[in-house]
Amino acid sequence: MSGPDCCGTPTGAPPDNASDGYAAPFSDAEAAAVQAFSADLGLPGIIDVHTHFMPRRVMDKVWAYFDSAGPLLGREWPVTYRADEQARIDALRAFGVRAYSSLVYPHKADMAEWLNGWAADFAAAHDDCLHTATFYPEPSAPAYVGRAIAAGTRIFKCHIQVGDFSALDSMLDGVWAQLADVGTPIVIHCGSGPAPGNYTGPEPIAALLQRFPSLHLIVAHMGTPEYAEFLDLAERFDNVALDTTMSFTDFSEASAPFPVELRPRLAALGDKVLFGSDFPNIPYTYTHAVEALVRLDLGADWLRNVLYHNAAQLFGVGI
């Protein structure tokens, strides 16, 4: 595949998947186009709560999985922003992204604490990154999550699908209890898209919230494809929000379209929806990720909240 070299700065033509009518990835024209969205709304920039920065060998394995169109993907998924770490950081800053996350996630035991150490160092070196941590159901989880909270973690990532575990696993009880007490947000991939997992879906999350109603969950990908059910949870629980990651784009609409009849509920929840992109692992351009929200036609105030104000208030960024 042509496009950025995974081991260096972007080179050559954009990947075929980026030929979506927008400016080429990593170009000055692309940066200007993304900045124009926030400028037209009178915003100082964008806050992206769902981006991935990981240790090099982990990111390489993630990209290899995307290249293989693995079973959790179910379709071809070329990575548009494949470049070295600094090039990816520079791209987000060029877009005017004021804050972003480094969502890391383990797929097995004895991995999460190591990822947390890496993410802590990454956040310390990049003051625009929200200090991120993760966890896995294992006996040590409550202890290392406690240490991560004490170290200043601002956002956690929980990946039910990739980790292949239940949110109701008893080894996570101490984790959820701590996070409910301190209110640190958790971006949780719990919907059954792009392919169902053994423990995905809204029912376990509803049960979890019955036990820990003060948990501050940010449901990734709008809960794709169980949109209505996760909207229900956001309406029922004060601290449940949703991120827009990949939702409403042409890529996602082709396989799991967001029902038009749910748009009024989406509009009404404008203070509980946060922008996420899944950068760098998206199979289209960042410009399209933002444009997909604009074309919902839910109004300028909704866009201001989603692209910036909701996350700014939640994380204390630029306020």
C-alpha positions as protocol buffer text, in pm:
chain_id: "A"
residue {
  index: 1
  type: MET
  ca { x: 0 y: 0 z: 0 }
}
residue {
  index: 2
  type: SER
  ca { x: 135 y: 343 z: -89 }
}
residue {
  index: 3
  type: GLY
  ca { x: 138 y: 624 z: 162 }
}
residue {
  index: 4
  type: PRO
  ca { x: 321 y: 702 z: 486 }
}
residue {
  index: 5
  type: ASP
  ca { x: 602 y: 472 z: 590 }
}
residue {
  index: 6
  type: CYS
  ca { x: 535 y: 313 z: 929 }
}
residue {
  index: 7
  type: CYS
  ca { x: 896 y: 366 z: 1028 }
}
residue {
  index: 8
  type: GLY
  ca { x: 941 y: 729 z: 922 }
}
residue {
  index: 9
  type: THR
  ca { x: 770 y: 1044 z: 814 }
}
residue {
  index: 10
  type: PRO
  ca { x: 487 y: 1029 z: 558 }
}
residue {
  index: 11
  type: THR
  ca { x: 607 y: 969 z: 205 }
}
residue {
  index: 12
  type: GLY
  ca { x: 453 y: 923 z: -136 }
}
residue {
  index: 13
  type: ALA
  ca { x: 88 y: 941 z: -233 }
}
residue {
  index: 14
  type: PRO
  ca { x: -194 y: 900 z: 19 }
}
residue {
  index: 15
  type: PRO
  ca { x: -329 y: 549 z: 59 }
}
residue {
  index: 16
  type: ASP
  ca { x: -611 y: 453 z: -173 }
}
residue {
  index: 17
  type: ASN
  ca { x: -864 y: 467 z: 111 }
}
residue {
  index: 18
  type: ALA
  ca { x: -786 y: 836 z: 162 }
}
residue {
  index: 19
  type: SER
  ca { x: -908 y: 930 z: -187 }
}
residue {
  index: 20
  type: ASP
  ca { x: -1235 y: 1056 z: -44 }
}
residue {
  index: 21
  type: GLY
  ca { x: -1244 y: 1398 z: -204 }
}
residue {
  index: 22
  type: TYR
  ca { x: -1056 y: 1568 z: 78 }
}
residue {
  index: 23
  type: ALA
  ca { x: -701 y: 1700 z: 97 }
}
residue {
  index: 24
  type: ALA
  ca { x: -425 y: 1441 z: 126 }
}
residue {
  index: 25
  type: PRO
  ca { x: -329 y: 1311 z: 471 }
}
residue {
  index: 26
  type: PHE
  ca { x: -47 y: 1504 z: 644 }
}
residue {
  index: 27
  type: SER
  ca { x: -72 y: 1789 z: 393 }
}
residue {
  index: 28
  type: ASP
  ca { x: -89 y: 2159 z: 474 }
}
residue {
  index: 29
  type: ALA
  ca { x: -419 y: 2171 z: 286 }
}
residue {
  index: 30
  type: GLU
  ca { x: -562 y: 1903 z: 512 }
}
residue {
  index: 31
  type: ALA
  ca { x: -452 y: 2088 z: 825 }
}
residue {
  index: 32
  type: ALA
  ca { x: -612 y: 2407 z: 698 }
}
residue {
  index: 33
  type: ALA
  ca { x: -936 y: 2226 z: 616 }
}
residue {
  index: 34
  type: VAL
  ca { x: -966 y: 2077 z: 965 }
}
residue {
  index: 35
  type: GLN
  ca { x: -878 y: 2407 z: 1131 }
}
residue {
  index: 36
  type: ALA
  ca { x: -1150 y: 2576 z: 927 }
}
residue {
  index: 37
  type: PHE
  ca { x: -1421 y: 2368 z: 1098 }
}
residue {
  index: 38
  type: SER
  ca { x: -1333 y: 2495 z: 1443 }
}
residue {
  index: 39
  type: ALA
  ca { x: -1263 y: 2849 z: 1323 }
}
residue {
  index: 40
  type: ASP
  ca { x: -1603 y: 2872 z: 1154 }
}
residue {
  index: 41
  type: LEU
  ca { x: -1763 y: 2770 z: 1484 }
}
residue {
  index: 42
  type: GLY
  ca { x: -1563 y: 3023 z: 1684 }
}
residue {
  index: 43
  type: LEU
  ca { x: -1377 y: 2747 z: 1868 }
}
residue {
  index: 44
  type: PRO
  ca { x: -1011 y: 2754 z: 1973 }
}
residue {
  index: 45
  type: GLY
  ca { x: -968 y: 2405 z: 1830 }
}
residue {
  index: 46
  type: ILE
  ca { x: -1089 y: 2047 z: 1871 }
}
residue {
  index: 47
  type: ILE
  ca { x: -1060 y: 1803 z: 2159 }
}
residue {
  index: 48
  type: ASP
  ca { x: -1031 y: 1442 z: 2046 }
}
residue {
  index: 49
  type: VAL
  ca { x: -1100 y: 1193 z: 2327 }
}
residue {
  index: 50
  type: HIS
  ca { x: -1035 y: 881 z: 2120 }
}
residue {
  index: 51
  type: THR
  ca { x: -688 y: 865 z: 1969 }
}
residue {
  index: 52
  type: HIS
  ca { x: -428 y: 591 z: 1997 }
}
residue {
  index: 53
  type: PHE
  ca { x: -62 y: 623 z: 2087 }
}
residue {
  index: 54
  type: MET
  ca { x: 109 y: 303 z: 2199 }
}
residue {
  index: 55
  type: PRO
  ca { x: 453 y: 151 z: 2241 }
}
residue {
  index: 56
  type: ARG
  ca { x: 606 y: 103 z: 1898 }
}
residue {
  index: 57
  type: ARG
  ca { x: 594 y: -277 z: 1894 }
}
residue {
  index: 58
  type: VAL
  ca { x: 232 y: -276 z: 2011 }
}
residue {
  index: 59
  type: MET
  ca { x: 126 y: -25 z: 1746 }
}
residue {
  index: 60
  type: ASP
  ca { x: 305 y: -229 z: 1481 }
}
residue {
  index: 61
  type: LYS
  ca { x: 105 y: -535 z: 1586 }
}
residue {
  index: 62
  type: VAL
  ca { x: -218 y: -337 z: 1581 }
}
residue {
  index: 63
  type: TRP
  ca { x: -142 y: -215 z: 1229 }
}
residue {
  index: 64
  type: ALA
  ca { x: -57 y: -568 z: 1119 }
}
residue {
  index: 65
  type: TYR
  ca { x: -396 y: -681 z: 1247 }
}
residue {
  index: 66
  type: PHE
  ca { x: -570 y: -407 z: 1050 }
}
residue {
  index: 67
  type: ASP
  ca { x: -370 y: -501 z: 742 }
}
residue {
  index: 68
  type: SER
  ca { x: -487 y: -861 z: 777 }
}
residue {
  index: 69
  type: ALA
  ca { x: -854 y: -755 z: 801 }
}
residue {
  index: 70
  type: GLY
  ca { x: -877 y: -974 z: 1109 }
}
residue {
  index: 71
  type: PRO
  ca { x: -1200 y: -1130 z: 1238 }
}
residue {
  index: 72
  type: LEU
  ca { x: -1283 y: -841 z: 1472 }
}
residue {
  index: 73
  type: LEU
  ca { x: -1280 y: -611 z: 1168 }
}
residue {
  index: 74
  type: GLY
  ca { x: -1465 y: -816 z: 912 }
}
residue {
  index: 75
  type: ARG
  ca { x: -1359 y: -601 z: 616 }
}
residue {
  index: 76
  type: GLU
  ca { x: -1061 y: -432 z: 457 }
}
residue {
  index: 77
  type: TRP
  ca { x: -937 y: -153 z: 684 }
}
residue {
  index: 78
  type: PRO
  ca { x: -635 y: 36 z: 548 }
}
residue {
  index: 79
  type: VAL
  ca { x: -476 y: 270 z: 805 }
}
residue {
  index: 80
  type: THR
  ca { x: -464 y: 624 z: 668 }
}
residue {
  index: 81
  type: TYR
  ca { x: -230 y: 785 z: 923 }
}
residue {
  index: 82
  type: ARG
  ca { x: 46 y: 527 z: 933 }
}
residue {
  index: 83
  type: ALA
  ca { x: 358 y: 725 z: 1024 }
}
residue {
  index: 84
  type: ASP
  ca { x: 609 y: 754 z: 1302 }
}
residue {
  index: 85
  type: GLU
  ca { x: 496 y: 883 z: 1640 }
}
residue {
  index: 86
  type: GLN
  ca { x: 618 y: 1240 z: 1602 }
}
residue {
  index: 87
  type: ALA
  ca { x: 455 y: 1276 z: 1259 }
}
residue {
  index: 88
  type: ARG
  ca { x: 124 y: 1168 z: 1410 }
}
residue {
  index: 89
  type: ILE
  ca { x: 157 y: 1410 z: 1700 }
}
residue {
  index: 90
  type: ASP
  ca { x: 246 y: 1690 z: 1458 }
}
residue {
  index: 91
  type: ALA
  ca { x: -59 y: 1608 z: 1246 }
}
residue {
  index: 92
  type: LEU
  ca { x: -298 y: 1641 z: 1540 }
}
residue {
  index: 93
  type: ARG
  ca { x: -142 y: 1969 z: 1643 }
}
residue {
  index: 94
  type: ALA
  ca { x: -163 y: 2094 z: 1284 }
}
residue {
  index: 95
  type: PHE
  ca { x: -534 y: 2010 z: 1289 }
}
residue {
  index: 96
  type: GLY
  ca { x: -574 y: 2238 z: 1591 }
}
residue {
  index: 97
  type: VAL
  ca { x: -641 y: 1951 z: 1831 }
}
residue {
  index: 98
  type: ARG
  ca { x: -597 y: 2105 z: 2175 }
}
residue {
  index: 99
  type: ALA
  ca { x: -606 y: 1778 z: 2370 }
}
residue {
  index: 100
  type: TYR
  ca { x: -608 y: 1410 z: 2281 }
}
residue {
  index: 101
  type: SER
  ca { x: -576 y: 1071 z: 2448 }
}
residue {
  index: 102
  type: SER
  ca { x: -327 y: 787 z: 2415 }
}
residue {
  index: 103
  type: LEU
  ca { x: -575 y: 503 z: 2442 }
}
residue {
  index: 104
  type: VAL
  ca { x: -386 y: 185 z: 2523 }
}
residue {
  index: 105
  type: TYR
  ca { x: -550 y: -149 z: 2592 }
}
residue {
  index: 106
  type: PRO
  ca { x: -431 y: -500 z: 2682 }
}
residue {
  index: 107
  type: HIS
  ca { x: -545 y: -822 z: 2518 }
}
residue {
  index: 108
  type: LYS
  ca { x: -409 y: -1046 z: 2793 }
}
residue {
  index: 109
  type: ALA
  ca { x: -304 y: -1050 z: 3158 }
}
residue {
  index: 110
  type: ASP
  ca { x: 22 y: -895 z: 3282 }
}
residue {
  index: 111
  type: MET
  ca { x: 18 y: -631 z: 3012 }
}
residue {
  index: 112
  type: ALA
  ca { x: -192 y: -340 z: 3141 }
}
residue {
  index: 113
  type: GLU
  ca { x: 46 y: -210 z: 3406 }
}
residue {
  index: 114
  type: TRP
  ca { x: 333 y: -199 z: 3156 }
}
residue {
  index: 115
  type: LEU
  ca { x: 111 y: -5 z: 2914 }
}
residue {
  index: 116
  type: ASN
  ca { x: 18 y: 234 z: 3193 }
}
residue {
  index: 117
  type: GLY
  ca { x: 383 y: 306 z: 3261 }
}
residue {
  index: 118
  type: TRP
  ca { x: 443 y: 382 z: 2895 }
}
residue {
  index: 119
  type: ALA
  ca { x: 134 y: 604 z: 2874 }
}
residue {
  index: 120
  type: ALA
  ca { x: 237 y: 796 z: 3186 }
}
residue {
  index: 121
  type: ASP
  ca { x: 576 y: 872 z: 3029 }
}
residue {
  index: 122
  type: PHE
  ca { x: 410 y: 970 z: 2702 }
}
residue {
  index: 123
  type: ALA
  ca { x: 176 y: 1214 z: 2876 }
}
residue {
  index: 124
  type: ALA
  ca { x: 463 y: 1362 z: 3076 }
}
residue {
  index: 125
  type: ALA
  ca { x: 647 y: 1431 z: 2750 }
}
residue {
  index: 126
  type: HIS
  ca { x: 342 y: 1576 z: 2568 }
}
residue {
  index: 127
  type: ASP
  ca { x: 140 y: 1821 z: 2773 }
}
residue {
  index: 128
  type: ASP
  ca { x: -148 y: 1822 z: 2524 }
}
residue {
  index: 129
  type: CYS
  ca { x: -206 y: 1449 z: 2582 }
}
residue {
  index: 130
  type: LEU
  ca { x: -456 y: 1348 z: 2848 }
}
residue {
  index: 131
  type: HIS
  ca { x: -277 y: 1107 z: 3081 }
}
residue {
  index: 132
  type: THR
  ca { x: -430 y: 770 z: 2991 }
}
residue {
  index: 133
  type: ALA
  ca { x: -436 y: 428 z: 3158 }
}
residue {
  index: 134
  type: THR
  ca { x: -608 y: 92 z: 3115 }
}
residue {
  index: 135
  type: PHE
  ca { x: -683 y: -234 z: 3296 }
}
residue {
  index: 136
  type: TYR
  ca { x: -761 y: -602 z: 3253 }
}
residue {
  index: 137
  type: PRO
  ca { x: -943 y: -849 z: 3481 }
}
residue {
  index: 138
  type: GLU
  ca { x: -657 y: -987 z: 3689 }
}
residue {
  index: 139
  type: PRO
  ca { x: -586 y: -997 z: 4062 }
}
residue {
  index: 140
  type: SER
  ca { x: -343 y: -704 z: 4043 }
}
residue {
  index: 141
  type: ALA
  ca { x: -586 y: -472 z: 3862 }
}
residue {
  index: 142
  type: PRO
  ca { x: -728 y: -283 z: 4165 }
}
residue {
  index: 143
  type: ALA
  ca { x: -377 y: -208 z: 4291 }
}
residue {
  index: 144
  type: TYR
  ca { x: -230 y: -79 z: 3965 }
}
residue {
  index: 145
  type: VAL
  ca { x: -545 y: 116 z: 3884 }
}
residue {
  index: 146
  type: GLY
  ca { x: -516 y: 279 z: 4224 }
}
residue {
  index: 147
  type: ARG
  ca { x: -157 y: 372 z: 4146 }
}
residue {
  index: 148
  type: ALA
  ca { x: -259 y: 511 z: 3808 }
}
residue {
  index: 149
  type: ILE
  ca { x: -528 y: 726 z: 3970 }
}
residue {
  index: 150
  type: ALA
  ca { x: -278 y: 854 z: 4227 }
}
residue {
  index: 151
  type: ALA
  ca { x: -33 y: 933 z: 3945 }
}
residue {
  index: 152
  type: GLY
  ca { x: -288 y: 1163 z: 3781 }
}
residue {
  index: 153
  type: THR
  ca { x: -455 y: 954 z: 3514 }
}
residue {
  index: 154
  type: ARG
  ca { x: -728 y: 1162 z: 3352 }
}
residue {
  index: 155
  type: ILE
  ca { x: -890 y: 901 z: 3128 }
}
residue {
  index: 156
  type: PHE
  ca { x: -899 y: 520 z: 3120 }
}
residue {
  index: 157
  type: LYS
  ca { x: -958 y: 286 z: 2828 }
}
residue {
  index: 158
  type: CYS
  ca { x: -1149 y: -41 z: 2862 }
}
residue {
  index: 159
  type: HIS
  ca { x: -1175 y: -258 z: 2550 }
}
residue {
  index: 160
  type: ILE
  ca { x: -1429 y: -533 z: 2612 }
}
residue {
  index: 161
  type: GLN
  ca { x: -1407 y: -661 z: 2255 }
}
residue {
  index: 162
  type: VAL
  ca { x: -1030 y: -693 z: 2213 }
}
residue {
  index: 163
  type: GLY
  ca { x: -974 y: -801 z: 2574 }
}
residue {
  index: 164
  type: ASP
  ca { x: -1253 y: -1058 z: 2541 }
}
residue {
  index: 165
  type: PHE
  ca { x: -1368 y: -1018 z: 2900 }
}
residue {
  index: 166
  type: SER
  ca { x: -1686 y: -931 z: 3081 }
}
residue {
  index: 167
  type: ALA
  ca { x: -1730 y: -594 z: 3244 }
}
residue {
  index: 168
  type: LEU
  ca { x: -1891 y: -793 z: 3526 }
}
residue {
  index: 169
  type: ASP
  ca { x: -1584 y: -1006 z: 3595 }
}
residue {
  index: 170
  type: SER
  ca { x: -1542 y: -1011 z: 3973 }
}
residue {
  index: 171
  type: MET
  ca { x: -1173 y: -926 z: 3940 }
}
residue {
  index: 172
  type: LEU
  ca { x: -1282 y: -581 z: 3818 }
}
residue {
  index: 173
  type: ASP
  ca { x: -1505 y: -504 z: 4116 }
}
residue {
  index: 174
  type: GLY
  ca { x: -1227 y: -316 z: 4293 }
}
residue {
  index: 175
  type: VAL
  ca { x: -1144 y: -127 z: 3974 }
}
residue {
  index: 176
  type: TRP
  ca { x: -1501 y: -11 z: 3914 }
}
residue {
  index: 177
  type: ALA
  ca { x: -1542 y: 86 z: 4279 }
}
residue {
  index: 178
  type: GLN
  ca { x: -1237 y: 311 z: 4269 }
}
residue {
  index: 179
  type: LEU
  ca { x: -1330 y: 468 z: 3938 }
}
residue {
  index: 180
  type: ALA
  ca { x: -1685 y: 529 z: 4057 }
}
residue {
  index: 181
  type: ASP
  ca { x: -1550 y: 702 z: 4366 }
}
residue {
  index: 182
  type: VAL
  ca { x: -1306 y: 934 z: 4189 }
}
residue {
  index: 183
  type: GLY
  ca { x: -1513 y: 993 z: 3874 }
}
residue {
  index: 184
  type: THR
  ca { x: -1230 y: 946 z: 3624 }
}
residue {
  index: 185
  type: PRO
  ca { x: -1386 y: 894 z: 3279 }
}
residue {
  index: 186
  type: ILE
  ca { x: -1351 y: 556 z: 3107 }
}
residue {
  index: 187
  type: VAL
  ca { x: -1371 y: 526 z: 2729 }
}
residue {
  index: 188
  type: ILE
  ca { x: -1526 y: 181 z: 2697 }
}
residue {
  index: 189
  type: HIS
  ca { x: -1558 y: -16 z: 2375 }
}
residue {
  index: 190
  type: CYS
  ca { x: -1859 y: -227 z: 2464 }
}
residue {
  index: 191
  type: GLY
  ca { x: -2079 y: -216 z: 2155 }
}
residue {
  index: 192
  type: SER
  ca { x: -2090 y: -513 z: 1920 }
}
residue {
  index: 193
  type: GLY
  ca { x: -1932 y: -338 z: 1624 }
}
residue {
  index: 194
  type: PRO
  ca { x: -1752 y: -388 z: 1398 }
}
residue {
  index: 195
  type: ALA
  ca { x: -1812 y: -753 z: 1493 }
}
residue {
  index: 196
  type: PRO
  ca { x: -1981 y: -899 z: 1803 }
}
residue {
  index: 197
  type: GLY
  ca { x: -1762 y: -1020 z: 2086 }
}
residue {
  index: 198
  type: ASN
  ca { x: -1836 y: -1276 z: 2355 }
}
residue {
  index: 199
  type: TYR
  ca { x: -1914 y: -1002 z: 2608 }
}
residue {
  index: 200
  type: THR
  ca { x: -2017 y: -700 z: 2400 }
}
residue {
  index: 201
  type: GLY
  ca { x: -2358 y: -537 z: 2398 }
}
residue {
  index: 202
  type: PRO
  ca { x: -2559 y: -307 z: 2623 }
}
residue {
  index: 203
  type: GLU
  ca { x: -2690 y: -562 z: 2874 }
}
residue {
  index: 204
  type: PRO
  ca { x: -2366 y: -613 z: 3072 }
}
residue {
  index: 205
  type: ILE
  ca { x: -2308 y: -236 z: 3082 }
}
residue {
  index: 206
  type: ALA
  ca { x: -2659 y: -176 z: 3210 }
}
residue {
  index: 207
  type: ALA
  ca { x: -2594 y: -433 z: 3483 }
}
residue {
  index: 208
  type: LEU
  ca { x: -2260 y: -269 z: 3564 }
}
residue {
  index: 209
  type: LEU
  ca { x: -2426 y: 71 z: 3599 }
}
residue {
  index: 210
  type: GLN
  ca { x: -2689 y: -71 z: 3828 }
}
residue {
  index: 211
  type: ARG
  ca { x: -2406 y: -173 z: 4061 }
}
residue {
  index: 212
  type: PHE
  ca { x: -2193 y: 140 z: 4011 }
}
residue {
  index: 213
  type: PRO
  ca { x: -2431 y: 415 z: 3894 }
}
residue {
  index: 214
  type: SER
  ca { x: -2177 y: 694 z: 3939 }
}
residue {
  index: 215
  type: LEU
  ca { x: -1929 y: 548 z: 3689 }
}
residue {
  index: 216
  type: HIS
  ca { x: -1835 y: 804 z: 3427 }
}
residue {
  index: 217
  type: LEU
  ca { x: -1846 y: 594 z: 3108 }
}
residue {
  index: 218
  type: ILE
  ca { x: -1782 y: 730 z: 2761 }
}
residue {
  index: 219
  type: VAL
  ca { x: -1927 y: 466 z: 2528 }
}
residue {
  index: 220
  type: ALA
  ca { x: -1696 y: 443 z: 2229 }
}
residue {
  index: 221
  type: HIS
  ca { x: -1827 y: 451 z: 1872 }
}
residue {
  index: 222
  type: MET
  ca { x: -2173 y: 559 z: 1994 }
}
residue {
  index: 223
  type: GLY
  ca { x: -2218 y: 195 z: 2094 }
}
residue {
  index: 224
  type: THR
  ca { x: -2221 y: 76 z: 1732 }
}
residue {
  index: 225
  type: PRO
  ca { x: -2446 y: -92 z: 1626 }
}
residue {
  index: 226
  type: GLU
  ca { x: -2666 y: -88 z: 1941 }
}
residue {
  index: 227
  type: TYR
  ca { x: -2722 y: 285 z: 1907 }
}
residue {
  index: 228
  type: ALA
  ca { x: -3068 y: 303 z: 2061 }
}
residue {
  index: 229
  type: GLU
  ca { x: -2977 y: 94 z: 2363 }
}
residue {
  index: 230
  type: PHE
  ca { x: -2670 y: 299 z: 2447 }
}
residue {
  index: 231
  type: LEU
  ca { x: -2864 y: 621 z: 2396 }
}
residue {
  index: 232
  type: ASP
  ca { x: -3103 y: 478 z: 2654 }
}
residue {
  index: 233
  type: LEU
  ca { x: -2819 y: 441 z: 2904 }
}
residue {
  index: 234
  type: ALA
  ca { x: -2694 y: 794 z: 2837 }
}
residue {
  index: 235
  type: GLU
  ca { x: -3044 y: 922 z: 2903 }
}
residue {
  index: 236
  type: ARG
  ca { x: -3087 y: 717 z: 3222 }
}
residue {
  index: 237
  type: PHE
  ca { x: -2749 y: 770 z: 3390 }
}
residue {
  index: 238
  type: ASP
  ca { x: -2608 y: 1114 z: 3461 }
}
residue {
  index: 239
  type: ASN
  ca { x: -2247 y: 1020 z: 3397 }
}
residue {
  index: 240
  type: VAL
  ca { x: -2284 y: 813 z: 3082 }
}
residue {
  index: 241
  type: ALA
  ca { x: -2171 y: 985 z: 2764 }
}
residue {
  index: 242
  type: LEU
  ca { x: -2088 y: 869 z: 2411 }
}
residue {
  index: 243
  type: ASP
  ca { x: -1806 y: 939 z: 2170 }
}
residue {
  index: 244
  type: THR
  ca { x: -1856 y: 982 z: 1799 }
}
residue {
  index: 245
  type: THR
  ca { x: -1559 y: 769 z: 1694 }
}
residue {
  index: 246
  type: MET
  ca { x: -1607 y: 649 z: 1334 }
}
residue {
  index: 247
  type: SER
  ca { x: -1983 y: 698 z: 1362 }
}
residue {
  index: 248
  type: PHE
  ca { x: -2170 y: 878 z: 1082 }
}
residue {
  index: 249
  type: THR
  ca { x: -1878 y: 838 z: 836 }
}
residue {
  index: 250
  type: ASP
  ca { x: -1932 y: 678 z: 498 }
}
residue {
  index: 251
  type: PHE
  ca { x: -1727 y: 380 z: 613 }
}
residue {
  index: 252
  type: SER
  ca { x: -1949 y: 310 z: 913 }
}
residue {
  index: 253
  type: GLU
  ca { x: -2274 y: 406 z: 748 }
}
residue {
  index: 254
  type: ALA
  ca { x: -2213 y: 138 z: 486 }
}
residue {
  index: 255
  type: SER
  ca { x: -2230 y: -142 z: 743 }
}
residue {
  index: 256
  type: ALA
  ca { x: -2401 y: 3 z: 1052 }
}
residue {
  index: 257
  type: PRO
  ca { x: -2595 y: 318 z: 962 }
}
residue {
  index: 258
  type: PHE
  ca { x: -2709 y: 540 z: 1245 }
}
residue {
  index: 259
  type: PRO
  ca { x: -3091 y: 539 z: 1226 }
}
residue {
  index: 260
  type: VAL
  ca { x: -3232 y: 870 z: 1110 }
}
residue {
  index: 261
  type: GLU
  ca { x: -3515 y: 840 z: 1361 }
}
residue {
  index: 262
  type: LEU
  ca { x: -3263 y: 855 z: 1645 }
}
residue {
  index: 263
  type: ARG
  ca { x: -3126 y: 1194 z: 1542 }
}
residue {
  index: 264
  type: PRO
  ca { x: -3368 y: 1393 z: 1764 }
}
residue {
  index: 265
  type: ARG
  ca { x: -3244 y: 1196 z: 2066 }
}
residue {
  index: 266
  type: LEU
  ca { x: -2884 y: 1254 z: 1956 }
}
residue {
  index: 267
  type: ALA
  ca { x: -2955 y: 1626 z: 1930 }
}
residue {
  index: 268
  type: ALA
  ca { x: -3111 y: 1633 z: 2275 }
}
residue {
  index: 269
  type: LEU
  ca { x: -2802 y: 1466 z: 2422 }
}
residue {
  index: 270
  type: GLY
  ca { x: -2568 y: 1728 z: 2280 }
}
residue {
  index: 271
  type: ASP
  ca { x: -2408 y: 1787 z: 2619 }
}
residue {
  index: 272
  type: LYS
  ca { x: -2319 y: 1415 z: 2654 }
}
residue {
  index: 273
  type: VAL
  ca { x: -2155 y: 1348 z: 2318 }
}
residue {
  index: 274
  type: LEU
  ca { x: -1780 y: 1396 z: 2268 }
}
residue {
  index: 275
  type: PHE
  ca { x: -1576 y: 1394 z: 1951 }
}
residue {
  index: 276
  type: GLY
  ca { x: -1350 y: 1095 z: 1894 }
}
residue {
  index: 277
  type: SER
  ca { x: -1170 y: 999 z: 1575 }
}
residue {
  index: 278
  type: ASP
  ca { x: -976 y: 671 z: 1629 }
}
residue {
  index: 279
  type: PHE
  ca { x: -674 y: 847 z: 1480 }
}
residue {
  index: 280
  type: PRO
  ca { x: -442 y: 716 z: 1340 }
}
residue {
  index: 281
  type: ASN
  ca { x: -623 y: 392 z: 1261 }
}
residue {
  index: 282
  type: ILE
  ca { x: -905 y: 530 z: 1050 }
}
residue {
  index: 283
  type: PRO
  ca { x: -961 y: 415 z: 690 }
}
residue {
  index: 284
  type: TYR
  ca { x: -1043 y: 768 z: 565 }
}
residue {
  index: 285
  type: THR
  ca { x: -925 y: 1122 z: 635 }
}
residue {
  index: 286
  type: TYR
  ca { x: -961 y: 1322 z: 955 }
}
residue {
  index: 287
  type: THR
  ca { x: -1142 y: 1588 z: 755 }
}
residue {
  index: 288
  type: HIS
  ca { x: -1413 y: 1337 z: 672 }
}
residue {
  index: 289
  type: ALA
  ca { x: -1447 y: 1239 z: 1038 }
}
residue {
  index: 290
  type: VAL
  ca { x: -1537 y: 1599 z: 1124 }
}
residue {
  index: 291
  type: GLU
  ca { x: -1743 y: 1659 z: 811 }
}
residue {
  index: 292
  type: ALA
  ca { x: -1955 y: 1355 z: 899 }
}
residue {
  index: 293
  type: LEU
  ca { x: -2072 y: 1539 z: 1211 }
}
residue {
  index: 294
  type: VAL
  ca { x: -2139 y: 1862 z: 1025 }
}
residue {
  index: 295
  type: ARG
  ca { x: -2364 y: 1691 z: 772 }
}
residue {
  index: 296
  type: LEU
  ca { x: -2590 y: 1559 z: 1049 }
}
residue {
  index: 297
  type: ASP
  ca { x: -2725 y: 1915 z: 1046 }
}
residue {
  index: 298
  type: LEU
  ca { x: -2786 y: 1926 z: 1422 }
}
residue {
  index: 299
  type: GLY
  ca { x: -2684 y: 2288 z: 1452 }
}
residue {
  index: 300
  type: ALA
  ca { x: -2379 y: 2497 z: 1536 }
}
residue {
  index: 301
  type: ASP
  ca { x: -2431 y: 2480 z: 1913 }
}
residue {
  index: 302
  type: TRP
  ca { x: -2441 y: 2097 z: 1901 }
}
residue {
  index: 303
  type: LEU
  ca { x: -2119 y: 2093 z: 1701 }
}
residue {
  index: 304
  type: ARG
  ca { x: -1947 y: 2335 z: 1941 }
}
residue {
  index: 305
  type: ASN
  ca { x: -2035 y: 2115 z: 2234 }
}
residue {
  index: 306
  type: VAL
  ca { x: -1932 y: 1790 z: 2066 }
}
residue {
  index: 307
  type: LEU
  ca { x: -1610 y: 1912 z: 1908 }
}
residue {
  index: 308
  type: TYR
  ca { x: -1486 y: 2108 z: 2208 }
}
residue {
  index: 309
  type: HIS
  ca { x: -1697 y: 2233 z: 2498 }
}
residue {
  index: 310
  type: ASN
  ca { x: -1813 y: 1900 z: 2644 }
}
residue {
  index: 311
  type: ALA
  ca { x: -1461 y: 1762 z: 2666 }
}
residue {
  index: 312
  type: ALA
  ca { x: -1317 y: 2097 z: 2774 }
}
residue {
  index: 313
  type: GLN
  ca { x: -1552 y: 2100 z: 3071 }
}
residue {
  index: 314
  type: LEU
  ca { x: -1495 y: 1734 z: 3153 }
}
residue {
  index: 315
  type: PHE
  ca { x: -1115 y: 1755 z: 3145 }
}
residue {
  index: 316
  type: GLY
  ca { x: -1063 y: 2120 z: 3234 }
}
residue {
  index: 317
  type: VAL
  ca { x: -898 y: 2202 z: 2903 }
}
residue {
  index: 318
  type: GLY
  ca { x: -890 y: 2564 z: 2790 }
}
residue {
  index: 319
  type: ILE
  ca { x: -1153 y: 2684 z: 3038 }
}
